[in-house]
Amino acid sequence: MNKTTKLLLSTTLAGTAIIGTSWTSSADAASAAVTNPKTVTSQPAQKSNPYEAAGIDDPAAFHTFFIKLQQAVAKNDKKAVASMISYPLNVNTNGKTYKFQTPARFIAKYDSIMTPEVKRTLGYAIEEDLFANWQGVMVGNGQLWISQFDGKIAVYAVNK
């Protein structure tokens, strides 16, 4: 059960305790709709792509990318990580933005970009807890940002 489901469930239970009503099961609701055609029931559609707001059209592709990124960083595979970057890569630190234009430059500065804190944040990140908006998918508190560019999912910013 993810955080959103737990939050909704606890909010519903608290509301039920306060107002003294309860939810009916979907079978009860369907039964009520058959016996009383004026009863309209609707259940919210399950969102199938949690990364849609970030411009990522295939959640399975994002999942694969995210796991590969975590593994490459854990193995300190600089070349593999460099292939998962959208260039120019923005690295933001101490109020300044540095742009890395090529994989070779990224690899040369890898250890100063992929700091122990950034690596730790990515390593402990759980996909279900990632935040997505129009800017991309945020890892941690914004240490990494991922989006899709010309059909390719990639890291486009690192914040240290």
C-alpha positions in Angstrom: 0.0 0.0 0.0 1.6 3.3 -1.1 1.6 6.5 0.9 -1.3 8.1 -1.1 -3.5 5.1 -0.5 -2.7 5.1 3.2 -3.4 8.8 3.5 -6.7 8.4 1.7 -7.7 5.5 3.8 -6.8 7.2 7.1 -8.6 10.4 6.0 -11.7 8.3 5.0 -11.7 6.5 8.4 -11.3 9.7 10.3 -14.2 11.3 8.3 -16.3 8.2 8.9 -15.7 8.4 12.6 -16.7 12.0 12.7 -19.9 11.9 10.6 -20.9 8.4 11.4 -21.3 7.1 7.8 -19.5 4.3 6.0 -18.5 3.4 2.5 -20.4 0.7 0.7 -18.6 -1.9 -1.2 -18.6 -1.8 -5.0 -20.9 -4.8 -5.0 -23.4 -3.0 -2.8 -23.1 0.1 -5.0 -23.7 -2.0 -8.1 -26.7 -3.6 -6.4 -28.1 -0.2 -5.5 -27.6 1.0 -9.0 -29.6 -2.0 -10.4 -32.4 -1.6 -7.9 -32.5 2.1 -8.2 -31.4 3.3 -11.7 -31.3 6.9 -10.5 -28.3 6.0 -8.3 -25.1 6.9 -10.1 -21.9 5.5 -8.8 -18.4 6.3 -10.1 -15.1 5.3 -8.9 -12.0 7.3 -9.7 -9.9 5.8 -12.5 -6.5 4.5 -11.3 -3.8 6.6 -12.8 -1.7 4.3 -14.9 1.2 6.7 -15.6 2.4 8.5 -12.6 5.1 10.2 -14.7 2.7 11.7 -17.3 3.1 15.2 -15.8 6.8 15.0 -16.3 6.4 14.2 -20.0 7.3 10.6 -19.7 5.0 8.5 -21.8 6.0 5.0 -20.8 6.1 4.2 -17.0 7.7 0.8 -17.7 10.5 2.4 -19.6 11.0 4.8 -16.7 11.1 1.9 -14.2 13.8 0.2 -16.3 15.8 3.4 -16.6 15.5 4.2 -12.9 16.8 0.7 -11.8 19.6 0.8 -14.3 20.6 4.3 -13.1 20.6 3.1 -9.5 22.7 0.1 -10.4 25.2 2.1 -12.5 25.7 4.7 -9.8 26.1 1.9 -7.1 28.8 0.2 -9.3 30.4 3.6 -9.9 30.1 2.9 -13.6 30.9 6.4 -14.9 30.5 5.5 -18.6 27.0 3.9 -18.0 25.9 6.9 -16.0 27.2 9.3 -18.6 25.1 7.6 -21.2 22.0 8.2 -19.1 22.4 12.0 -19.0 20.8 14.6 -21.2 23.4 17.2 -22.3 24.0 19.9 -21.4 23.7 18.6 -17.9 22.9 21.4 -15.3 24.8 20.9 -12.0 23.6 23.4 -9.4 25.7 24.0 -6.3 26.2 27.0 -4.0 23.8 29.2 -6.0 25.7 28.6 -9.3 24.8 26.5 -12.3 27.5 24.6 -14.2 26.8 23.1 -17.6 28.4 19.9 -18.7 28.2 19.7 -22.5 29.6 16.2 -23.2 29.9 12.7 -21.7 33.7 13.1 -21.5 33.5 16.2 -19.4 30.9 14.6 -17.2 33.1 11.5 -16.6 36.1 13.8 -15.9 34.1 15.6 -13.1 32.0 12.5 -12.1 33.2 12.4 -8.5 32.5 16.1 -7.9 29.0 15.8 -9.5 27.9 12.5 -8.1 28.8 13.2 -4.5 28.3 10.7 -1.7 25.1 12.5 -0.8 23.7 12.4 -4.3 24.7 8.7 -4.6 23.1 7.9 -1.2 19.9 9.7 -2.1 19.6 7.8 -5.4 20.5 4.5 -3.8 17.8 4.8 -1.1 15.2 6.2 -3.5 12.0 4.2 -3.8 10.3 4.6 -7.1 6.8 4.8 -5.6 8.0 7.9 -3.5 9.3 9.9 -6.4 7.6 13.2 -7.2 6.6 14.2 -10.7 5.5 17.5 -12.2 6.0 19.5 -15.4 9.7 19.9 -14.6 10.4 16.2 -14.5 10.7 13.4 -11.9 12.4 14.5 -8.7 14.7 12.1 -6.8 15.1 12.9 -3.1 14.7 16.5 -2.3 15.7 17.5 -5.8 19.2 16.1 -5.9 18.4 14.6 -9.3 15.8 15.5 -12.0 14.8 13.1 -14.7 12.7 13.7 -17.8 12.2 12.6 -21.4 13.9 14.3 -24.3 13.2 13.3 -27.9 11.9 9.9 -26.7 14.9 9.3 -24.3 14.6 9.3 -20.6 17.6 10.9 -19.0 18.9 12.9 -16.0 19.0 16.6 -16.8 20.0 18.2 -13.5 21.9 17.5 -10.4 21.6 19.7 -7.3 24.2 19.4 -4.6 
